[in-house]
Amino acid sequence: MGIQAIIDFRNTIEEISMLKEIDEHKLLDPIKEGKWSIREIVGHLYYWDKFILEQHVPSIAQGANLIAFPDHDFHNNEAIQHISSIENVVALID
């Protein structure tokens, strides 16, 4: 991973952290009809990062081949179900 990727990740974390200052109700509304809410988008990013950290990073450290990504639609639906158990948007962001 190059230095620019690390900078980009840090900037994304800072941008998402700023969402904690926005009224939670605004984060729960879909961004557009038929689309996800900001909460769901953040949860989606979190759940993919969780997968990569738990499944890929240990394999990379050991020099092994990476397992395949799961079915995207299934994983995204699983992410939305997972974040429903998280108390509020601030907890999700943290």
Buried (B, 14 or more C-beta within 10 A) or exposed (E): EEEEEEEEEEEEEEEBEEBBEEEEEEBEEEEEEEEBBBBBBBBBEBBBEEBEEEBBEEEEEEEEEEEEEEEEEEBBEBBBEBBEEBEEBBEBBE
